[in-house]
Amino acid sequence: MCAWSMQDNSCSIAQWCPEDILREVMSYVWEDDAARCSLVCRGWLHACRAQLYTRVYFMSRARKARRLLARTLHTSLHLQEFIRELSIGPDDDDGSLYSWFPTLASLGNLHYLEVYPVDPVEGFQEIFSSTPPLLSVKHIYLDAGFCRYLTVQRILEKFPNADSFALDLDNQICDVSHPTRVIRRISIRSSLVDRFFPFMEAYASTLTRLDIDTRASTDEESLTHTLLHMTHLVSLSVIIPSTPAFLDRIVLQLPHLCELHCMQKSISSTLLWRLLSQIHTLRLLTRSGSFYLAAIEQMIRCSRARKTSLRMLVLQGSNQELERIKTACVVTGIQFDNTWWFHLLRR
């Protein structure tokens, strides 16, 4: 045993483990630990690459780390094949940090892309404009700092196969009125959300999730008309200044709706009393901190009697009313949360 060890002391016992098994093991390892494991030997380095480059985030890295990562992706194009999720954040220069970005168009593995304000925006805008359509991307999130330079039509052209769009819009021109593909999700935050009703209505027949977030007043009649065309909606999030019980009639005419996220005054206590049996997640946001206590407690009792499918209830605030609701949820087996953790635009 000693003789064997002396003869092969330059070899790591880790090298005897098959690479496919190593890759499977590394898929359960945190990224920081995977980075350390990649230093063990060449075999472990290859096994760790998928874990290290499947999700690439420039947002959470220091300036030096961002530049090192960018240089690695620029000089080692084969590593881009591992990228499934990419989050692009601020630049420190003229956009040169992302000079490798156009090469992603030739790959078929990138499915999720986030673009936050890149400073200066113009530098990355030129790179983005010269990039061929990203055919593999399915979900796209564009922040307002970058999105203000693009029309909705231009966004659709750049991501021809994407079926999920989360857009932080402001003054863009919505120039889409005829459907050209299947879109499953549209999430929009805008001060001029009325402009995008034609865009949402154009894809109403295929939408399964719609998120709207605006602080400005909205044409409720037009929005109602648009929502009633979305008969396949599974998830609806509407955070708007609205008249009381605005969503009552709409919710009752969406037979597949399972998740509802809205301002409390947008629905009535009557709707809570007869909450649709298929809704399993309900999030209510209130500005005053007071809830329809009796209606919510009755809704929870109906869930206990298996008259509804409610599994999760989210109410923001901290008062005695919430404690009563929380206790009732615990008894019934409903997951309860009073922190507003839900992000409309993020996946």
N, C-alpha and C positions, 0 to 999 in steps of 0.2 A: 504494500500500500504506500509506504513511504517512497519506494523507488519510483512508483508510478507518478506520485505527486511531484517528485523532483524533476522527472523527465517532462512533465506536462504542466509545470507551474506557470507557463505563460498563457495557458488557456483557462477561460472561465467555465465553471460547470454549467453556467447559464446557457452557454453556446450549445449544449446538448439537447436543450428543449426545442421541439419543432416550432418554426416561426408562426404557423397558423394557430397553435395553442397560445403562444406568447401574445399574438394580436388579440385573441379573445380575452385573455387575462387583462391586458392593458386597457381594454375597452371599459373596464370597471374601475379604473384608477383615475383619481383626480388629475387635472392637467399639470399642476405643480409637481405632483409625485411622478407623473409620466415624464416630465422634463428631466428629473433626477435619474429616473430609470434609463433614459436614453443615453446616459453617460457611462453605463456599465460596460457595454461592448457594442460592436457594430451590429450584431444580431438584434440586440435590444433596441438599438436606434431605429432599425427598419420596422420593428414591431410597434414602436411608439409613435411613429409618424402620423398614423391615422388619428390617434387620440389628440396629438398636438396641433393638427392642422384641420380637423373637421370643422371646428368653430374658431374663426379668426376674428378677434375684436381689437380694433385699433383704439377704441374709445377709452378703455380702462388701463392703457399702458402709458408709462412715462415717455418723454420725448425720445430719449436714447433708445428705449426698447422698441418704440414705433419705427424708428429709422432702421434698426437692426432687422426687424421683422420684414420691413419693406424691401430691404436689400436682399434678404434671403429669398423672398418670393420673386424678385426680379432676376436673380442669377440662377435660381433653381426652379425652373418652370414646372418640373415634374411634381413638385410639392403642391402645386395648385390643383392637381387632380384629386387631392383629399378634401378640398374645401367644400363644405355643404352650406355653411352659414357664414356670412361676411358682414361685419359692421364697420363702417368707415366713419371716422371722426375728424376733428380739426387737424389741419396741416400747419406746419410751422414756416412754410416757405411759399413757393409759387405753384403748388400742386404737384411738384416733382415726387413727393412721397408716394403718390399713386400712379406713377408713370407705367407701372406694370398692369394697371387695371384693364386696358383693352385686350390683353391676352386671354382674359377670362372668357371672352366670347367664343373661343374655339373649344372650350371644355363643356362637358355635359353634366357636371356634378353639382354646380352651384344652384341651390334651390331657394335660399333665403338671403335677401340683401337689405341692409339698412344703411341709409345715407343721412348723416347729421350735418349741421353746418360745417363746411370745410372752409377754413380761412387761409387765404382769400378764396371766395367762392369761384371767382372767374377762372382761376387756374384749373380747378377740377372740372369746371363747366366745359372747358375746351377739351379736356381728356374725355369726359363723358360724351360729348358730341361726336368725337372721332371714333368712339367705340361702336363696333357693329352691334346689332340687336342681340341681347342676351337671351338666347332661346331656352335655356334650362331653368331660368328663374321662375318660381311659382308664386312666391310671396315677396312683395316689395313694400318697404316703408321709407317714405321721403319726408324729411323734416322741412319746416317752413323756410329755414334759412337757405336751403338749396332748391326747394320746390317752387319758389316764387319765380324762378327763371324758366319754368316749363309750362306748357299748356297740357291739359289732360290728354289731348290727342297725341302729343309728342311722347308722353309717358307710356301710352298704350303701344305706340310704335316701337319704343325702345325695349319693351318687354312683351313680345307678341304672344307668348304662351302662359303668362302669369294669370292666375285666376283669383288672386287675393291682393287688394290694394289698400294700403293704409297711408293716407295723405294728409299732411298738415298744410292746408291751403289758405290763401289769403285773397289776393286780387286776381287770380288767374282767370283766363277766359276758358269757359267750358265749351269746347267746340265739338262735342260728341253727342250725337242724337240718334244714330242708328247702330244697333248692336253688330259687332263684327266677330264676336267670340263668346265663350261661356265664362262668366265671372261669378265666383261663389261668394266673395266677400268684398264689401266696400266699407272702409272706415274713413270718415272725413271730419276734420276739425277746421272750421272756417268761420270768420265773422260775416261771410256772405254766403251762407250755406244754400240760400234759395237759388243761387246760380247753378247749383249742381243737381237740382231735381231732375232735369232732362237726362243727365248722365245716369242717375240712379234708376229712373224709370225705364231707360233703354234696356237695362239688364235685369229688370225686376223679375222676369220669369225664371231666371236661373239663380238668383241670389238666395243663399241660405243664412247669411249673416250680414247685418247692417248696423253700423255704429255712426251716430251723429253727435257732435259736441260743438255747441256754439253758445256764446253769451248774448248774442244779438237776437232781436225779435224775429220771428219766422212766420211765413205765410202758412198758417195751420191748415187752411183748406187745400192748398196745393200739396203740402206734405201728406195730408190724409189721403188724397187721391193717389199719390205715389206709393204709399205704404200698402194700400189695399190691393195693389197689383202684385205684391210680393207674397204670393200664396204659399211659397215653399220656405219661408223664413223659419229658421230654427232658433236663431239668436237675434234679439233686437235690443239695442242700446240707444236711448234717446235722451240726451241731456240738453234741454232747451228751456228757455223761459216760455212757459205755456199757460193756457187757461186751465182751470181745474177740470179734472177728469177727461183731458184731451185724448188719452189713449184708450179709454174704455171701449168704444165701438171698434177701434182698430184691432185691439188684442183679441176680442171675441171672434173676429173674422180671419184669424191666422191659425188654421187648424194644426200646424206642425210646430208651433212655437214652444220651445222648451226652456229658454233663458230670457229673462226680462230684466233690464237694467234701466232705471229712469228716475226722474225727480218724483218725490212722493205725491205732490199735488197733481202730477200728470195722470194719475189714476185715482179712482174713488174708493172709499171704504166698501162700497157695494161690490166692486169688482174683486176686492180681496176676500169678501165673504164667499163669493162663488168663483174663486180662482180656478182657472182651467185645469183639468185633471192631469194634463201632460206637462205642465210647467214644473221643472225640478230645481231651478235656480232663480232666485229673486233677489235683486239688489235695489234698495230704495235709498235715495239721497234726499235729505231734508235740510233746509237752511235754518229752520227755526228750532230744530231739536225735538219737536213733538211729533209723535206717531199716532196712527190710527190704532191705538192699543187694543181696543175690543175686537176690531176686525182682524188684526194680526193674530191675536190669541185664538179666535175662532178658526182662522185658517190653519193654525198649528194643530188644533184639535181635530179638524177634518183630515189632516195628514195622518194623525195617529189612528184615525178610524179607517185609513186607507181609501179615503175619498179623493185625495189628491196625491201627486207624486213628488211633492216638495222634499228636496234633500239638502238644500243649502239656502240659508237666509243671511243677507248682509245688510246691516243697518249702521249708519255712521252716527257716532255720538257716544256720550257716557252719562247716563242718568238712571234713575230708579226704574223708569219704564223699560229701558234696555235690559236691566237685570232681570225683570220679570219675564221678558221675552226670551232671554238667554236660558233661564231656568226651564221654561216650557219647552224650548228646543232640545235641551239636554234630556229631558224626560221622554220626549218623542223620538229622539235619535236623529234630529236634524242638525246638520253642521251649522254653527252660528259664528258670525264674525262681525265686529263693529269697527273695523279699520277699513278705510277706503283704499284697498290695495289694487283694485281692478284698473288696468290701463286700457283705455278704449282703443288706442292706435297700435300699441305693441301687440305682437302675436301672443 
